[in-house]
Amino acid sequence: MTRSDNSTRFTTFLVIIATPFALGAFLLSSIGNGILKEMNPKESGYAVPRDMSTLIENSQNSTVIIECKKKSGSLGSGWAIELENETSLKFPTYTTSIMTAFHVVDDCMNTKLVDVYVLGEEKSYAGFIEKWDKENDLAMVATAADVKPFQLSEWAPLEGYWVMTVGAPEAIEASVTIGYIMNYMDNELYYTAPISGGNSGGPLIDNEGRVVGTVTASAIDSDFNIATSLDGMCKRFIKCEGEYYWPWN
């Protein structure tokens, strides 16, 4: 084979490799040109929300701060879910269920007690750790705090779908970041919305303001972060038809 043949093969290889990236660049350019803004969020997970301010306000009102004082007063986030809890049978006022990350409440497992803070209220509410799943880094807290629950997303989180986080990074409550789903593996969602300490346990939300997962980890030295998807809640927290929440699995 001649040097010219090698060069031709190498050029062909570069074209094959570069084509997906060129396509991605074209799609990003299309987004910039407003194509996705014209999509209806009710019909596509790729679409940008039509009423961003309302979506953000509603999401903030359904997100809480969770403090485990035994962990040097460290803070995490949580989100309200419409889910019955057994704690309310003993304490009738504890009717609100809050999802969070297990590592947020881990140091309080000996007492099962945490403090729950609602946006706009200075006082805290007692919270009782009722259920947990170490493997998927999830926990459910029962509390008397009056918080409107999120709805769960009907969209299976495909690559490129619009998402938003709400939480308390570095104790800055009700903070919002925006990004896209990068990929999905097992029960984990990989997404581009930036997070930091304090976001853990908060909701990952779709373009209709519905939860697709719970923020659990930040990938160090990477451009993505990690959330446990609704599929990860099937084992311990919600009833699913089979092993997964979304039927496409």
C-alpha positions in Angstrom: 0.0 0.0 0.0 1.3 3.4 -0.9 1.7 6.4 1.3 -1.1 8.0 -0.7 -3.4 5.1 0.1 -2.7 5.4 3.8 -3.4 9.1 3.6 -6.7 8.4 1.9 -7.7 5.8 4.5 -6.8 8.2 7.3 -8.8 11.0 5.8 -11.8 8.7 5.4 -11.4 7.7 9.1 -11.4 11.3 10.2 -14.5 12.0 8.2 -16.3 9.1 9.8 -15.3 10.1 13.3 -16.0 13.8 12.7 -19.4 13.3 11.2 -21.3 12.8 14.6 -19.5 15.8 16.1 -20.4 17.9 13.0 -24.0 16.8 13.4 -23.9 17.7 17.1 -22.6 21.2 16.2 -25.4 21.6 13.6 -28.0 20.7 16.2 -26.5 23.2 18.7 -26.6 25.8 16.0 -30.2 24.9 15.3 -30.9 25.4 19.0 -29.3 28.8 18.8 -31.5 29.7 15.8 -34.6 29.0 17.9 -35.8 25.7 16.5 -36.2 24.1 19.9 -37.9 27.3 21.3 -40.7 26.7 18.8 -41.3 23.1 20.0 -44.1 22.5 22.5 -42.8 21.2 25.9 -46.0 19.1 26.2 -44.9 17.2 23.1 -41.1 17.0 23.4 -38.5 16.8 26.1 -36.1 18.7 23.9 -38.2 21.9 24.0 -37.4 24.9 26.1 -40.1 25.8 28.7 -42.6 28.3 27.5 -43.1 30.0 30.9 -39.8 29.8 32.6 -40.6 32.2 35.6 -43.7 30.1 36.6 -41.8 26.8 36.3 -39.0 28.1 38.4 -41.3 29.6 41.1 -43.4 26.4 41.4 -40.3 24.3 41.5 -38.7 26.4 44.3 -41.9 26.2 46.3 -41.7 22.4 46.2 -38.1 22.2 47.2 -36.8 22.3 50.7 -33.5 22.4 52.6 -32.6 19.5 54.9 -30.1 19.9 57.7 -28.4 17.1 59.7 -27.1 19.0 62.7 -25.0 16.1 63.8 -23.0 16.6 60.6 -21.6 20.0 61.7 -24.8 21.6 60.5 -24.3 20.6 56.9 -27.1 21.3 54.5 -28.6 19.3 51.6 -31.8 19.7 49.5 -35.0 17.7 49.1 -38.2 17.7 47.1 -41.8 17.0 48.0 -43.5 13.9 46.5 -47.1 12.7 46.7 -46.4 9.6 48.6 -48.0 8.1 51.7 -45.7 7.6 54.7 -46.2 5.4 57.7 -45.0 8.0 60.1 -48.3 9.9 59.8 -50.0 6.9 61.4 -48.2 7.7 64.6 -47.9 11.5 64.1 -50.9 12.6 62.1 -49.4 16.0 61.1 -46.4 14.3 59.4 -48.3 14.0 56.1 -45.6 15.5 53.8 -43.1 13.1 52.2 -39.7 14.5 51.1 -37.2 12.7 48.9 -33.5 13.4 49.3 -30.1 11.8 48.9 -29.1 9.2 51.5 -25.7 10.8 52.1 -27.4 14.0 53.1 -29.0 12.3 56.1 -26.5 9.5 56.7 -25.0 11.0 59.9 -28.5 11.3 61.4 -29.5 7.7 61.0 -29.0 6.9 64.7 -31.8 9.2 65.7 -33.6 9.3 62.3 -34.3 13.0 62.9 -33.4 16.0 60.7 -34.5 19.6 60.3 -36.6 20.7 57.2 -36.6 24.3 56.0 -39.3 25.6 53.6 -38.6 28.5 51.2 -39.6 31.8 52.8 -40.0 30.5 56.3 -37.4 31.1 59.0 -38.5 28.3 61.3 -37.6 24.7 60.8 -39.8 21.6 60.9 -38.8 18.2 62.4 -38.3 15.5 59.8 -38.2 11.7 60.4 -36.1 9.5 58.1 -38.6 6.8 57.3 -37.2 4.9 54.3 -33.7 4.7 52.7 -31.8 3.0 49.9 -28.0 3.2 50.3 -27.4 1.5 47.0 -29.2 4.2 45.0 -28.3 7.0 47.5 -31.9 7.9 48.3 -34.0 8.5 51.4 -37.5 9.6 52.3 -38.3 12.0 55.1 -41.7 12.5 56.7 -42.5 16.0 58.0 -45.3 18.3 59.0 -44.0 21.1 56.7 -46.7 22.1 54.2 -45.0 21.7 50.8 -46.8 21.1 47.5 -45.6 17.9 45.9 -43.9 17.6 42.5 -45.4 15.5 39.8 -43.2 12.8 38.3 -42.1 13.0 34.7 -43.7 11.0 32.0 -40.7 11.6 29.7 -38.1 8.9 29.5 -35.0 11.1 29.9 -33.3 10.8 26.5 -30.0 12.4 25.6 -30.4 16.1 24.8 -33.6 16.6 26.9 -33.8 20.0 28.8 -33.4 19.7 32.6 -33.2 22.1 35.6 -32.0 21.7 39.2 -33.2 23.5 42.3 -31.4 23.4 45.6 -29.2 25.1 48.1 -25.6 25.0 46.8 -23.3 26.4 49.5 -26.5 27.2 51.6 -27.8 29.6 48.9 -31.4 28.5 48.9 -33.7 28.2 45.9 -30.8 28.3 43.5 -31.5 27.2 39.9 -29.2 25.8 37.2 -30.1 24.6 33.7 -28.6 22.0 31.4 -29.3 18.9 29.3 -29.3 15.1 29.7 -26.0 13.7 28.5 -26.7 10.0 29.0 -28.4 7.4 31.0 -26.9 4.2 32.6 -28.6 1.8 34.9 -30.4 4.0 37.4 -28.2 7.1 36.9 -28.8 10.2 34.8 -25.8 12.2 33.6 -26.6 15.9 32.9 -24.8 19.2 32.3 -26.6 21.5 34.8 -23.9 22.7 37.3 -24.2 21.8 41.0 -22.1 22.1 44.2 -22.3 21.2 47.8 -25.9 21.6 49.1 -27.6 20.6 45.8 -27.5 16.9 46.8 -31.0 15.6 47.4 -32.7 18.2 45.3 -34.8 17.5 42.2 -33.8 17.2 38.6 -36.7 18.6 36.7 -37.9 18.4 33.1 -39.3 21.2 30.9 -42.8 20.8 32.3 -41.6 21.1 35.9 -41.8 17.4 36.7 -39.1 15.4 38.4 -37.0 13.0 36.5 -34.5 12.2 39.3 -32.8 13.2 42.5 -29.4 15.0 42.5 -26.8 12.7 44.1 -23.3 13.5 43.0 -20.9 15.8 41.2 -18.4 14.2 38.8 -15.0 15.6 39.8 -13.0 17.2 37.0 -15.9 16.5 34.5 -18.4 18.5 32.7 -21.4 16.5 34.0 -23.2 15.6 37.2 -25.2 12.6 38.4 -28.8 12.0 39.6 -30.6 8.9 40.6 -33.5 8.5 38.1 -37.1 7.6 38.9 -36.1 4.0 38.0 -33.9 4.0 41.1 -37.0 4.7 43.2 -38.8 1.6 42.2 -36.9 -0.7 44.5 -38.0 1.1 47.7 -40.2 4.1 47.3 -42.7 4.0 44.4 -44.8 1.4 42.7 -43.6 0.6 39.2 -44.8 -1.8 36.6 -41.9 -4.2 36.8 -38.4 -3.2 37.7 -38.4 0.2 36.0 -40.5 3.4 36.1 -40.3 4.2 32.4 -41.5 1.4 30.1 -38.8 2.0 27.5 -36.2 0.2 29.7 
